[in-house]
Amino acid sequence: MPGVTIDKNHCKGCELCVQACPQQILSMSKEITVRGYFYAYAHDPSRCIGCMICAITCPDAAIEVHSNGTQYQLFAY
């Protein structure tokens, strides 16, 4: 089952991943990091399909998509 890991210390809260997620499983937190940003988090990670759109759109490379078994990829890099 695929899943999303977001490094909140590298996330600057641009919300690009939240808007890009086709499953709409990402949200912005109510907490502020030490750098002063609201960070993205997966509020429903069980619905993740592993498409990696969130990781591709993240300008800070703060998102990692992992899976066990089948992984759906839009782009083969």
HELIX and SHEET records of a PDB file:
HELIX    1   1 LEU A   16  ALA A   20  1                                   5    
HELIX    2   2 PRO A   45  ARG A   47  5                                   3    
HELIX    3   3 ILE A   53  THR A   57  1                                   5    
SHEET    1   A 2 GLY A   3  ILE A   6  0                                        
SHEET    2   A 2 ILE A  63  HIS A  66 -1                                        
SHEET    1   B 2 LEU A  26  ILE A  32  0                                        
SHEET    2   B 2 PHE A  38  ALA A  42 -1                                        
END                                                                             
